[in-house]
Amino acid sequence: MGMVGCFAAVDRVTLSKLKSDPYLIEGYLHPDDGDSDPPNYIDVDKAWHGIHYLLTGKVDEGAEPLSWAVLGGEEIGEDIGYGPARFLEPEQVHSIAAWLPDDTVFKSRFDPHAMEKAKIYPEIIWLRDGDEALDYLIENYRELVAFYRSAAGRGDGAILWLS
């Protein structure tokens, strides 16, 4: 299985409701008893940590607003498997969308040796798979870029979690 990076865009009204009653968050993220996904949902599979690393050059944290894209946000609700979900305000989503680099810049930061040394999840693939690992990151990164640009265009916030 492993840890999968999940993202859902959330309009201002819904975000406000979830923030004022964090016990609603699990039901929102796992509608129909987990048989469905929330609206405006994507996941970047196990590429989440590699994407964060290529955006920030750090294992965790990093310079804002790019550090918000995968591991940012304020915690909301209870632990849902790998810690609580986190939320981003619409203004943060807009900043992330504006600052995400193009594919060329993103690719130029790929260093499988450094990623393995830094223990970037999933550790085993960076050296073993090389260019295929980079293709995997780029494919998922493009989905994340589209997610943030679409959410920013609607004026949405976002909820991020590991599943």
C-alpha positions, -999 to 999 in steps of 0.1 A, spaced: 0 0 0 21 29 13 14 65 19 -5 83 -8 -7 122 -10 -43 133 -13 -57 167 -21 -93 181 -23 -102 217 -33 -128 232 -10 -149 263 -15 -148 290 11 -182 281 27 -173 244 30 -139 252 44 -154 276 70 -178 248 81 -151 223 84 -129 247 103 -157 255 128 -165 218 133 -134 197 127 -153 165 135 -169 168 100 -135 164 82 -133 126 81 -168 123 67 -160 150 41 -128 133 30 -143 98 29 -179 102 18 -202 71 15 -182 54 43 -150 57 22 -165 43 -10 -163 77 -28 -139 106 -30 -146 142 -20 -154 167 -47 -124 182 -67 -101 154 -54 -68 142 -68 -40 120 -54 -4 120 -64 2 84 -53 35 79 -35 51 108 -54 41 133 -28 74 134 -9 95 135 -41 74 164 -54 79 182 -21 116 177 -23 120 189 -59 99 220 -51 117 229 -19 151 211 -18 141 200 18 129 167 34 101 187 51 92 224 55 110 248 31 103 282 17 68 294 13 46 292 -7 61 261 -24 65 243 9 27 246 13 19 226 -19 24 191 -4 32 193 33 18 227 42 -14 239 59 -29 240 93 -39 208 109 -77 202 111 -95 174 129 -82 141 144 -56 117 131 -69 101 99 -42 75 94 -9 94 89 -18 124 111 -45 150 108 -56 165 75 -43 201 68 -61 230 52 -49 258 30 -68 291 27 -78 303 -8 -51 329 -7 -24 302 -1 -38 281 -29 -35 311 -52 1 318 -41 10 281 -47 -6 281 -82 14 313 -91 47 300 -79 47 263 -91 76 260 -116 73 246 -151 84 211 -160 118 221 -171 127 237 -137 110 209 -118 130 182 -138 163 201 -133 161 195 -96 160 157 -98 190 142 -82 184 105 -74 216 102 -52 206 132 -31 170 119 -28 182 85 -17 206 100 8 178 123 22 155 92 25 128 107 3 98 84 2 96 59 -14 133 55 -9 140 25 -31 130 39 -65 152 70 -70 185 52 -79 169 19 -90 145 34 -115 163 67 -125 145 82 -155 113 62 -149 112 76 -113 115 111 -128 87 104 -153 66 92 -124 72 124 -105 65 146 -135 33 128 -143 20 133 -108 35 169 -105 15 179 -136 -17 167 -119 -8 187 -89 -2 218 -109 -35 214 -127 -52 209 -93 -38 241 -78 -45 262 -109 -80 250 -112 -87 255 -74 -71 290 -76 -93 298 -106 -124 290 -86 -111 308 -55 -110 276 -35 -89 265 -5 -76 230 -2 -74 201 22 -42 179 21 -37 145 37 -18 113 36 -38 82 32 
